[in-house]
Amino acid sequence: MAALGSTSGLIYKNDFIKDGYIFEKDAGTGQQVEEMEANLIPFASEAGLHFYKSNVLDDTRKRQVLDSCFPWFGLGLYRTFGAMPGDYAFRQSDPFSKTESLLIQFWKKGSRVTYWKGSHLEQVATMKGENNLWRAPRVALSRLGLEPVEISFENGGFSIRDTRLFVEVSEGSAITFGIASEDVLKKWWAPMKLPRSLQTVVSNMEGDNFGMNVTYFDERHDSQALEVSPPPG
């Protein structure tokens, strides 16, 4: 898989549709992830929202994929995914569907990930895992003739993957943003909860063809945690 920086926008799209993922090893990204973790910066803060804006909305490498996949896209999930044995997909197998959602993941230094290339285009028997994701037996993936590709993000990096793609994270962790079409966000994904003090910041980040699936609460009356649960597969 070629690094994103050495390919054209057309190849970004073609590789993503065919393989189900693209990636780039990038030490700068790894450093940013470490700083976010060291400073305990939550997504529900101006600094957290700025990380999303600068690394997704303002990054031409990610936008070429997003704009080619969706006429309109919205952020609907923020989570940190860590290592866990087993091959999981975020969305249940549906090889006849177009790309409806994807994950942009920013990998910590030392992360190691196995991508089952092309598995988003196959009908794979799955079971619901303890983490609420869809797990496939490795033997089932192998019998379909799928190719496991292991990537080591020694110094960090980022990846974009179709939510139907099966992946194992064997080491490390990733700050993860879930992006989906307007239809999927409205029908299937619960809005993220943000404090009302961030409403203006979010509004300034939205555009004609992208937005955020959020609802606001008043900090004075609501002390609930800001961790966002994953939407249903």
C-alpha positions as CSV (number, residue, x, y, z in Angstrom):
1,M,0.0,0.0,0.0
2,A,1.6,3.3,-1.1
3,A,1.8,6.1,1.4
4,L,-1.0,8.7,0.9
5,G,1.5,11.5,0.2
6,S,2.8,9.7,-2.9
7,T,-0.6,9.2,-4.6
8,S,-3.1,11.3,-6.4
9,G,-6.7,12.0,-5.2
10,L,-8.0,9.5,-7.8
11,I,-5.8,6.7,-6.4
12,Y,-6.9,7.6,-2.9
13,K,-10.5,6.9,-3.9
14,N,-9.7,3.8,-6.0
15,D,-7.5,2.2,-3.3
16,F,-10.0,2.9,-0.6
17,I,-12.9,1.4,-2.5
18,K,-10.9,-1.7,-3.6
19,D,-9.0,-2.4,-0.4
20,G,-11.3,-0.9,2.2
21,Y,-8.5,1.1,3.8
22,I,-5.6,3.5,3.2
23,F,-2.9,4.6,5.7
24,E,0.2,6.7,6.2
25,K,3.0,6.4,8.7
26,D,3.6,9.8,10.2
27,A,5.7,10.7,13.2
28,G,4.0,14.1,13.5
29,T,0.7,12.3,14.0
30,G,2.1,10.0,16.6
31,Q,3.5,13.0,18.5
32,Q,0.1,14.7,18.5
33,V,-1.6,11.6,19.8
34,E,0.9,11.4,22.7
35,E,0.4,15.1,23.5
36,M,-3.4,14.6,23.6
37,E,-3.1,11.7,25.9
38,A,-0.4,13.3,28.2
39,N,-2.4,16.5,28.6
40,L,-5.7,14.6,29.1
41,I,-7.4,16.6,26.4
42,P,-11.0,15.4,25.8
43,F,-12.8,15.7,22.5
44,A,-15.5,17.8,24.3
45,S,-13.1,20.9,24.5
46,E,-11.9,23.6,22.2
47,A,-8.5,21.8,22.0
48,G,-10.2,18.5,21.1
49,L,-12.4,20.1,18.4
50,H,-9.4,21.8,17.0
51,F,-7.6,18.5,16.7
52,Y,-10.5,17.2,14.6
53,K,-10.6,20.4,12.5
54,S,-6.9,20.6,11.8
55,N,-6.3,16.9,11.2
56,V,-9.5,16.0,9.3
57,L,-11.4,19.0,7.9
58,D,-8.4,21.0,7.0
59,D,-6.2,18.1,5.8
60,T,-6.4,17.6,2.0
61,R,-5.4,13.9,2.3
62,K,-8.4,13.0,4.4
63,R,-10.8,15.4,2.6
64,Q,-10.0,13.8,-0.8
65,V,-11.4,10.6,0.5
66,L,-14.3,12.1,2.4
67,D,-15.4,14.3,-0.4
68,S,-15.2,11.5,-3.0
69,C,-17.3,9.1,-0.8
70,F,-20.0,11.5,0.4
71,P,-22.0,14.4,-1.0
72,W,-22.4,15.4,2.6
73,F,-20.7,13.9,5.7
74,G,-20.9,14.3,9.4
75,L,-18.8,13.4,12.4
76,G,-20.9,11.1,14.6
77,L,-18.4,9.3,16.9
78,Y,-15.3,10.0,18.9
79,R,-13.6,7.2,20.8
80,T,-10.2,5.7,21.6
81,F,-9.8,2.2,20.4
82,G,-7.0,0.0,22.0
83,A,-5.5,-3.4,21.4
84,M,-7.8,-6.4,21.6
85,P,-7.3,-9.9,20.2
86,G,-9.6,-10.9,17.4
87,D,-10.8,-9.5,14.0
88,Y,-13.6,-7.0,14.2
89,A,-15.6,-4.8,11.9
90,F,-17.5,-1.8,13.1
91,R,-20.5,-2.4,10.8
92,Q,-22.1,-5.8,9.9
93,S,-21.2,-7.3,6.5
94,D,-23.1,-5.9,3.6
95,P,-21.0,-6.3,0.4
96,F,-23.8,-4.8,-1.8
97,S,-23.9,-1.5,0.0
98,K,-21.9,1.6,-0.9
99,T,-19.6,3.2,1.6
100,E,-22.0,4.7,4.2
101,S,-19.5,5.3,7.0
102,L,-15.8,5.2,7.7
103,L,-13.3,5.5,10.6
104,I,-10.4,7.9,10.6
105,Q,-7.9,6.7,13.1
106,F,-4.8,8.4,14.5
107,W,-2.3,5.8,15.8
108,K,-0.1,6.1,18.8
109,K,3.6,5.3,18.4
110,G,4.2,1.5,18.5
111,S,0.7,0.5,17.3
112,R,0.4,-2.6,15.2
113,V,-2.7,-3.3,13.1
114,T,-3.8,-6.1,10.8
115,Y,-6.2,-5.1,8.0
116,W,-8.1,-7.8,6.1
117,K,-7.8,-6.4,2.7
118,G,-11.1,-6.4,0.7
119,S,-13.1,-7.9,3.5
120,H,-15.7,-5.1,3.3
121,L,-16.7,-6.5,-0.1
122,E,-17.4,-10.0,1.2
123,Q,-20.3,-11.5,3.1
124,V,-18.7,-12.7,6.3
125,A,-20.4,-14.7,9.1
126,T,-20.0,-12.7,12.3
127,M,-21.0,-12.7,16.0
128,K,-21.4,-9.7,18.3
129,G,-18.3,-9.2,20.4
130,E,-18.1,-8.0,24.0
131,N,-17.0,-4.6,22.7
132,N,-20.3,-4.3,20.7
133,L,-18.4,-4.7,17.4
134,W,-18.8,-7.6,14.8
135,R,-16.2,-10.3,15.2
136,A,-15.3,-12.8,12.5
137,P,-13.5,-16.1,13.0
138,R,-10.1,-15.8,11.4
139,V,-10.6,-19.1,9.6
140,A,-13.7,-17.7,7.9
141,L,-11.8,-14.7,6.6
142,S,-9.0,-17.0,5.3
143,R,-11.4,-19.3,3.6
144,L,-12.7,-16.4,1.6
145,G,-9.2,-15.9,0.2
146,L,-8.7,-12.6,2.0
147,E,-5.3,-11.2,2.6
148,P,-4.2,-10.0,6.1
149,V,-1.9,-7.0,5.9
150,E,0.0,-6.1,9.0
151,I,1.0,-2.5,9.5
152,S,3.4,-1.3,12.2
153,F,3.0,2.3,13.1
154,E,6.4,2.6,14.8
155,N,6.3,6.3,15.1
156,G,2.5,6.7,14.7
157,G,0.4,7.6,11.7
158,F,-3.2,7.6,10.5
159,S,-5.6,5.4,8.6
160,I,-9.0,5.6,7.0
161,R,-11.1,2.4,6.7
162,D,-14.5,1.4,5.7
163,T,-16.5,0.4,8.8
164,R,-17.3,-3.1,7.2
165,L,-13.6,-3.9,7.0
166,F,-12.2,-6.5,9.5
167,V,-9.2,-5.3,11.6
168,E,-7.2,-6.6,14.5
169,V,-5.4,-4.1,16.8
170,S,-2.6,-6.2,18.4
171,E,-0.6,-3.3,20.0
172,G,-1.2,0.4,20.7
173,S,-4.3,2.5,20.4
174,A,-5.9,5.1,18.1
175,I,-7.9,8.3,18.5
176,T,-10.9,7.4,16.3
177,F,-13.4,9.6,14.5
178,G,-16.5,8.0,13.0
179,I,-17.8,9.7,9.8
180,A,-21.1,8.9,8.1
181,S,-23.6,10.0,5.5
182,E,-26.4,12.2,6.5
183,D,-28.9,9.4,6.2
184,V,-27.0,7.0,8.5
185,L,-26.4,9.7,11.1
186,K,-30.1,10.6,11.2
187,K,-31.4,7.0,11.3
188,W,-28.8,5.0,13.2
189,W,-26.3,7.0,15.2
190,A,-27.2,8.7,18.4
191,P,-25.9,12.3,18.6
192,M,-22.8,13.0,20.5
193,K,-23.3,15.0,23.7
194,L,-21.4,18.2,24.0
195,P,-21.6,21.1,26.6
196,R,-23.5,24.1,25.3
197,S,-20.5,26.3,25.7
198,L,-19.0,24.6,22.6
199,Q,-22.0,25.3,20.3
200,T,-20.5,28.3,18.7
201,V,-17.2,26.5,18.1
202,V,-19.0,23.6,16.4
203,S,-21.1,25.9,14.3
204,N,-18.0,27.7,13.0
205,M,-16.6,24.3,12.0
206,E,-19.5,23.2,9.9
207,G,-19.9,23.8,6.1
208,D,-22.2,23.3,3.2
209,N,-21.2,19.6,2.7
210,F,-20.1,18.6,6.2
211,G,-21.3,18.9,9.8
212,M,-21.4,17.2,13.2
213,N,-24.1,15.0,14.7
214,V,-24.3,16.6,18.2
215,T,-26.8,17.6,20.9
216,Y,-26.0,20.0,23.7
217,F,-26.5,20.0,27.4
218,D,-26.2,22.8,30.0
219,E,-23.2,22.1,32.2
220,R,-24.9,23.7,35.2
221,H,-27.6,21.0,35.2
222,D,-26.0,18.0,33.6
223,S,-22.9,16.3,35.1
224,Q,-23.1,13.2,32.8
225,A,-19.9,11.8,31.4
226,L,-18.8,13.0,27.9
227,E,-17.7,9.6,26.6
228,V,-19.6,8.7,23.5
229,S,-20.8,5.2,23.0
230,P,-20.5,3.5,19.6
231,P,-23.6,3.5,17.4
232,P,-25.2,0.2,16.5
233,G,-23.5,-1.8,13.8
